[in-house]
Amino acid sequence: MRSFRQGLDKAEQATREEDEVGEMSLFKGAIRRRETPRQTQTAEAFKAHVPEQYSQSTHGSYLERLPAEVIVKILAFLDASSLFNISFVSKRFHDLANNNALWCVLYACEIEKKKWRPRMCVATKAVGTTGVPEKPEGYWKKLLLKEMAGYRDTMWRTELRHMNPHTGMPALTEQVLRRLHIQWEITLSKKNGRECVFEQTRMFFEDSSVTVCWNQGINFPHIFHVNSIQLHGVMGPSLPTSGNRPRWRSLICKALMNRTVQWKFLGVDRHVKLLLFGDGIIVGIWRGNWKIAFIMVSLHFHKLIERSLLGSQFCPYIPTQDKAFDPDCSHHGYTLHVTLHNTVCQIMCLRFSPLFASRVTSPGDKWQLSAIAFSDVSEHIPVGKISLPWQTEGLHEAVERCCLMTLTVLDEGQRPFWCVSSPVKIHFSKHKAVDLDYEGEQFLLLYEDKEGKIKMTFVWMEEIQQYFLVQLIVKFPAAKVRKHFGGEY
C-alpha cells in the first residue's frame, strides 16, 4: 500500500508540470505571433548594446533592470547638484553619474552663462566627438565644480596686489573675502565613521587675521567620540536663491583628537576648559562632562584666500616661497608686526622697523631680533587686560591670561618671512629678570614652532591693574634664513 501511494503522488506531480509547460508554450507562441519582424530586429539590436552585467539582471528593483543607456539618458536632464548627489545611491549609479559626456555638457552650459564663446565651442564640440573619452575619468566634473566654486575667478589676484604698508599684508583681504562669500566649515569625524559639518557662527577681523567661531554647543558631540577635526574653506552662494549647488571644499588644516594625541592646555574658567589641537584650533570643553561647547580658529591673512579656495577636500594648498637671492643675510632690516587680540577687541598692536638680526649662543644655529630690551625703560609698553572671551548657549564668559597672537615678520623687501596666527597664554615666571626696576609679578608669553620662536615678558602692576611689556625677542633658525635668501643649508 505504501508503494502504491507513492506511485500515485509521482503521477499527479508529473501531470501538473506538463500542464504548466503547455500553458507557457501557448503564451510564448501568442507573443511571437504578435511581434513584427521590425520589432524583433530592434529587440535584438537593443540586447546587443546592453552590457552583459545589466542584461542578465532578472531580480531587484525596476531601476536596476533598466539598461545603462536609458539611465544615462534620464541623468542627462539633471543639474550638477542632483547629478552629484545621485552618484552616492549605489555603485552602478556612481559609475553612470560620473560619465564624462554628462559633465562636459553641464560644463558647456556653465560657460555659456558667462558668455565665454571660445570655451563653450570647445566643450560643445567635445560632446559630439571622441574628445570626451580621451579625457581622464572625472575631468569635466572636476573642472565644472572648480568653475562653480570660483576657482578660475582671477580678479581677486589683482586686488591682492595692493599691500598695506603698516602690516605688509594685502590691504583688501577682508573686502575680497566678503565679496567672494568665502566661509569656513568645521568637519568632525566620529569614531563610528560618521561626519558632522558645522558652518561658521561669526567672524572677527583684525589687521592681519580673522578669527572664526562655531558656537553650536547643543549639537556638538562628546570630545571622546570625535576622531579628527578638519577646517575647510568654501565659497558660499552670492544670492539666497542660488540653490543648493555643489561647492568646492579646500582643506586648510586637520587635527587628530583621540587620546593618543598630545593637546595643549590653554586656560580654564568657571564653565569651560580651553584645549589647543593641531595648528591653532581652540576647542572649548564643558567642565565636568568633557562635551564640546565651542570651537575657535584664528587665520593669518598670508595666502588665506589661496588656502581657502585652491586646495582640495583632502589636501591643503601649498604656497610657493619667493627667495631673495642674497647670501649676505646677517644685516638685513626686518619688519616685525605683532598684535594681541581676542574675539572682541584689540589688546596690543606694535610695529618695529628696521630690526637687524644677530647670532645667539643658544643651542642650535639661530638668529635673533630684539625689539624691546629690559635695559631701555623708554621702550616698555603698557598693555591692556589679557583675556579670551567666548559665548555659547546664552553664556558669556572670558578665560583670563589667554588671547590670540598675530605675528608677521617681513624681510627687507617687505616679503613675508614668518607669519603666525595662534592662541597663546601667559604664565607666571618664578625667576625674575635682572636689572628690572618694576615691582610686581612677572609673566612670560612663549610661542615656538619649526619656523621660529617668540618670547614676551610682562610685569603686572597691581596698583594700576595693568600689564607692562618689558621684553620682546624673536628667534628663527639660521637654516630658514639661508633658505629664504637663496643660501645653502
NORFEN-V178735 format. One record per run of one state. SS is the DSSP state (hx for helix, st for strand, lp for the rest). FROM is the first residue (numbers start at 0). LEN is the number of residues. If there is no record, write none. Layout:
ss->SS from->FROM len->LEN
ss->SS from->FROM len->LEN
This chain:
ss->lp from->0 len->1
ss->hx from->1 len->33
ss->lp from->34 len->2
ss->hx from->36 len->13
ss->lp from->49 len->2
ss->hx from->51 len->4
ss->lp from->55 len->6
ss->hx from->61 len->4
ss->lp from->65 len->2
ss->hx from->67 len->8
ss->lp from->75 len->4
ss->hx from->79 len->7
ss->lp from->86 len->4
ss->hx from->90 len->7
ss->lp from->97 len->2
ss->hx from->99 len->14
ss->lp from->113 len->3
ss->hx from->116 len->12
ss->lp from->128 len->2
ss->hx from->130 len->4
ss->lp from->134 len->4
ss->hx from->138 len->10
ss->lp from->148 len->6
ss->hx from->154 len->5
ss->lp from->159 len->3
ss->st from->162 len->1
ss->lp from->163 len->6
ss->st from->169 len->1
ss->lp from->170 len->2
ss->hx from->172 len->7
ss->lp from->179 len->2
ss->st from->181 len->9
ss->lp from->190 len->4
ss->st from->194 len->5
ss->lp from->199 len->2
ss->st from->201 len->4
ss->lp from->205 len->3
ss->st from->208 len->6
ss->lp from->214 len->7
ss->st from->221 len->1
ss->hx from->222 len->3
ss->st from->225 len->10
ss->lp from->235 len->4
ss->hx from->239 len->3
ss->lp from->242 len->7
ss->st from->249 len->7
ss->lp from->256 len->7
ss->st from->263 len->5
ss->lp from->268 len->3
ss->st from->271 len->6
ss->lp from->277 len->3
ss->st from->280 len->6
ss->lp from->286 len->4
ss->st from->290 len->10
ss->lp from->300 len->3
ss->hx from->303 len->6
ss->lp from->309 len->23
ss->st from->332 len->9
ss->lp from->341 len->4
ss->st from->345 len->11
ss->lp from->356 len->1
ss->st from->357 len->2
ss->lp from->359 len->6
ss->st from->365 len->7
ss->lp from->372 len->4
ss->hx from->376 len->3
ss->lp from->379 len->1
ss->st from->380 len->3
ss->lp from->383 len->3
ss->st from->386 len->6
ss->lp from->392 len->2
ss->st from->394 len->6
ss->lp from->400 len->1
ss->st from->401 len->9
ss->lp from->410 len->5
ss->st from->415 len->13
ss->lp from->428 len->12
ss->st from->440 len->9
ss->lp from->449 len->2
ss->st from->451 len->10
ss->lp from->461 len->4
ss->st from->465 len->12
ss->hx from->477 len->7
ss->lp from->484 len->5
